[in-house]
């Protein structure tokens, strides 16, 4: 499944506005973030209603077929939750917006969308950055590569061996 997400240059201000809203509770930051996201997809902004809790604290957000979205306000986010972080709240917003944008197969697409929106926003200091390959040669077309089961097994074994050697190093 191919999913189009905004480029990183458009995702950073959206994320910055959502984080700013979580910290300061200024409605203008939230409206700006949602308007930017909806403008990218050329859709009308959803009607958003804020609640202290939804479904006795089990649900963080709910999207309806008519375009309404019910969300837990950041002021009430930390009550009765295991994961109380700002990042979880922002991901919940992305998840509910994905429900609004992609109606078919909504749950799987919403999870994928919320993961991709965050991808590349921050560089994790704990993870090493992947080094570019020394030789950037193109792969041969699949018809030229070995397509037998034996060839596939050999390729998989080689990949696993490389991964083991990297982990051991």
Residue pairs with C-beta under 8 A, 6 or more apart in sequence:
1 109
1 112
3 102
3 109
3 112
3 113
3 116
5 11
5 113
5 116
5 117
6 14
6 37
6 40
6 117
8 120
8 121
10 36
10 40
11 117
11 120
11 121
12 121
13 33
13 36
14 33
14 36
14 37
14 117
15 33
15 90
15 117
15 118
15 121
17 29
17 30
17 32
17 33
17 36
18 29
18 30
18 33
18 90
18 93
19 86
19 90
20 26
20 29
21 27
21 29
21 30
21 33
21 74
22 74
22 77
22 86
22 89
22 90
23 86
25 73
25 74
25 75
31 45
33 93
34 45
34 46
34 48
34 97
35 45
37 97
38 44
38 45
38 46
41 101
43 100
43 101
44 67
46 63
46 67
46 68
46 69
46 97
46 100
47 67
47 68
47 69
48 68
48 69
48 70
48 71
49 68
49 69
49 70
49 71
50 71
50 72
50 73
51 70
51 71
51 72
51 73
51 76
52 72
52 73
52 76
52 79
53 72
53 76
53 79
53 80
54 60
54 61
54 62
54 70
54 72
55 62
57 79
57 80
57 81
59 72
60 71
60 72
60 77
60 89
60 92
61 69
61 70
61 71
61 72
61 92
61 93
61 95
61 96
62 69
62 70
62 96
63 69
63 96
63 99
63 100
63 106
64 70
65 103
67 100
69 96
69 97
69 99
69 100
71 92
71 93
71 96
72 89
72 92
74 86
74 89
77 84
77 89
78 84
81 88
87 118
90 118
91 114
91 118
92 114
94 113
94 114
94 117
94 118
95 110
95 111
95 113
95 114
96 110
97 113
98 106
98 109
98 110
98 111
98 112
98 113
98 114
99 106
99 110
101 113
102 109
102 110
102 113
123 129
139 145
145 151
146 152
146 154
146 155
